[in-house]
Amino acid sequence: MRQRIFMLAVLLTSQPVVASDAVQVGRYLTVAPIPTAEQLEPLSVIVNVRFPRSVHTVGGALQHLLPPSGFQLADTRHADPQLAVLMTRPLPEVHRQIGPMTLQEALSTLAGEGWQLEVDPVYRLVSFRLQAALRERYAQVEPPVWTPETLAREYERPTVGWFEAPVADAMVSGNRYGPVRRDETLLEIALHLVESRYWSGRDLARPGLVALLRANPDAFLAIDGTPNLNLLRTGAYLQIPPEGDVVMIPRAEAEQVIAQQHDDWQRYLTARAEARGAREQGDE
């Protein structure tokens, strides 16, 4: 009898003691009913990633790294104008293996010391801003304004020497052009592609402008949400549309798009000048 009582006492004392605020998930395992640090802050999760060889740029590495976190890169049209430069930089070999470290540290490591990580916790967006100390050195310069009349003058040039200002250090690799240099316009690039025989005739320059815009919307700053030909981003890489895509754009359609883009640009300049004038009057 004593042995039975002893065995019963052992069984009773061997039952796990569960705190009132704990949840039992196994016979001997309980957890507190609260979210983990990683669940509260997804960017604090530890990552250890080796990027595949198909990832060539910093932007590609960020796109590969972010999806499991629920965050995504902010649209470059609504971010720091220099962000396109970072996105197109080649991925350093030393960064092909990242971790173990927090996702936030990995993002900052990929961007480098010249960039400040910015996080939008509401829309779960990630972006980067050029450090203040470097902003003046790499200030975004607005490209010169070109008009339909400017294009018309280009077409009036004689066949010999009609392209008098070739783009220095221009790089065309496969179907990609870049990086876009400071002060370089889309018109210069289109003319370069014609001069280099990537496109077979100068009659394709105007449709080529439209084709380049449609193939690379993120390479341009936007006016009222629409990428504008006059606002080509410095440092961007452009996918070059094949000639077959260019010839499919009617000349009349190209003229209409160019004229509309010019009108949007002029309205933007006027609105900006008026806003500047209003601010100056308010400061007086």
N, C-alpha and C positions, 0 to 999 in steps of 0.2 A: 504493500500500500504506500509505504513511504517513497518507494522508487517511482510509482505512478505520479504521486504528488510532485516530486522533484522534476520529472519530465514535463509535466504540465506547466510548472513555473518557468522552465527553460523556454518552452514554446511561446509563452506569453511575453516574456522579456525580450525575445528575439524579433518581435514585430517592429518594423521601422517606425520611428517617431516622426510624424509629418507636421511641420509648422502650419499654423492656421492660414497663412497667406501663400503657401507653396502648393504646387501642383505635382502630383505623383505621376511620373511617366514610365515607371518600371517598378519592379518589386522592391529594389533598394535605391532607386534614383528619383529625386524630386528636383524641380526647378522653380525659381521664383517667377511669378506671372507678370514679368515686365519685359519689354523689348531689349534686345542686345544693343551694344554701342554701334555695331555695324548696321543694325536695322534702323536706328535713329539717324545715323549719318552714313549713308551708303558710300561716301567718298573715303571713309575711314577703314573700309575693308582692306585686308592684306591681299595684294596681288603678286603673282610670280609668273611672268609671261615671257615667252620667246616668240617674237614676231616672225611670221613666215616670210620667205624670200619674195613673195608677191607684194609685200609692203615696202615701198621705196622712199616715202616721204614722212615728215613729222605728222602732217595731217592724216595720212593713211594709218599711222600708228595710233593716233588718238581715236580715229574712227573704229579701229579694231579693239581698243581697250575699253571704251566707254559703254557699249550696249548692255552688258550684264548689270551695270549699276542703275540703269533707268535714266541716266543723264545722257544728253547729246550735245554736240557742238552747236553754239549759236550761229545763226546765219551770218556769214561774213559781211553781208550788205548792211547789217545793223550793229556791227562791232567796230573795233579799232580799225581805221583805214589800212593800217600796216599789217593786220592779221593775215592777209593773204600771203605776205612774204613768209611768215612763219610756217603756214600750212604747206608751202611748196618747197621748203628746205629739205635736202636729202637726209634720210635717217642715218645718224652716225652708227657705225658698226658697234661701238661700245654700248649703244642704247638698244641693240637688237634683243638683248636679254634684260628685262626690267624686273626687279624684285629680288627677294621678298621685301616689300615696303607698302605703305598705304597707297590707295589709289590716288589720293590727293598729292602725295609726294611724287608718285610716278608721273602725274600730269605736269607738275612743275619741273621735274627732271627732264622730261622730253622737250619742254619749251625752252629751258635754259635760263640763265640768270638775267637776261635782258627783258624778260616778260613777267608780268604779275598775273597770277591766276585770279579769275573772277568767276563767281558761282551765283547763279540765280536759283534759289531753293524753291521758288514757287513754280516756275515752268521747267525746273530741272535742266538748266542750260549751263554749259561751261564755255568760257571764253578767256582770252588773254589780252592784256593791255600792255603796250610798250612802257617800260619803266620811265618815270619822269625825267631822270637824268639823261636819257637817250632821245627824248621826244623832239627836242630842238634839232638835234643832229640828223634825225631821220624824218623830218617833217614831211607830211604828204604835200606834194606840189600838184596843183590842179593843172591838167594838161591844157595846152593852148586850145582855144575854141576854133573849130572849123565849121564851115557853113556849106550849103549846097553850091554856093558861088565858088568857094575854094576848090571843091571837087571839079567844078566845070573848068576852072583854069588848068587843073592837072590834065584834063582830057584835051585841052587845046595845045599842049606842048607837042613839038615834033617828035616823030618816032625815034630819031637818033637823039640820045641824051634826054629823053623825056622824063626819066627819073634821075634827078640831079643830086639827090641827097640820100644815098644808100644808108641803111641802118648799120652803124658800126657795132661790131661784136655781136651781131644778131646770131642766134642759134636756132637752127631748124633741125630737130632730131626726129626722124620718122614722121609722125603726124602731129608733132608738138613744137610750139614756138615759145621761146622765153630764155631767161626771165625778162619781162617788160622793164625797160630802163626808165629812169626818171625823165619826164618831159616827152617821152615817146608817145605818139598818137596812134590810134588804130588805123588812120589813113596811111601813115608811114609803113605800118606793118603790112597792110593789104598791098601797097605798091611794091614792097620788098618781095612778097610772095609771087607777084606777077613778074617782077624783074628776074627773080631766080627761077622762073618757069615752073614753080610749083603749081600755079594756075597758068593756063596756056596763053591767055590774051588779056590785054588791059581793059577790055570791055567787061571783064569779070570783077574788076576792082569794086564797083559799087555794090553789086550783089554779094561780093565777098565780105564787105563790111557787115552787112546784115547777117550773113551766114556765121561770121565770127562771133557776133553778138549773141545770136541764138544758141550757138554751141558752147558759150562760156559765160552764162549770166552772172556767175559769182566773181568774175574778173572785173566787174564794173560796179562803181557806186550807183545807187539808185536815186531817182527823183520820183517822189510819190509812189515808191514801191516798184518802179520800173527801171531796170538797168539802162544807163544812158551811155551812148557811144563816146561822149565827151569826157567821161569819168573813168577812164581805164586805170586800174590799180597798178602802181609800181610794184615790180617783183612777181607779178602773176605769170603763170604759164598758160598758154592758149592751145586748146585742141584745134588743129587746122582742119576745117571741113574738106572732104574730098571735092574735086572739081565737079563731080556728078551732082553733089548737093547744091553747089553754087549755081550751076546753070539752071537748076529747077526754080530758082527765084526770078520771076519776071523783072525786067528792068523797071517797069512802071511801079511795081510793088516796092522795089528797093528805093526808088525815088521818094515814094510816099512815106516809107519808114524813116528815111534820113531827114526829110522835111519835118516830120512830127517830132523826131528826137531833137532837132535844132530848136523848134518852137518850145519844147519842154525845157530845154537848157536856158533859153532866153528868159522864160518866165521864172525859172529858178534864180537866175542872176538878179532879175528885177526885185523879186521878193526878198532876196538876201540883202540887197542894197537898201531896200526900204526898212527892213528890220534893223540893219546897222544904223541907219539914220535915226530911227526912233530911239534906239539905245543911247546914241550920242546926245540927243536932245534931253533924254531923261537924266543923263549925267551932269548936264549943265545946271 
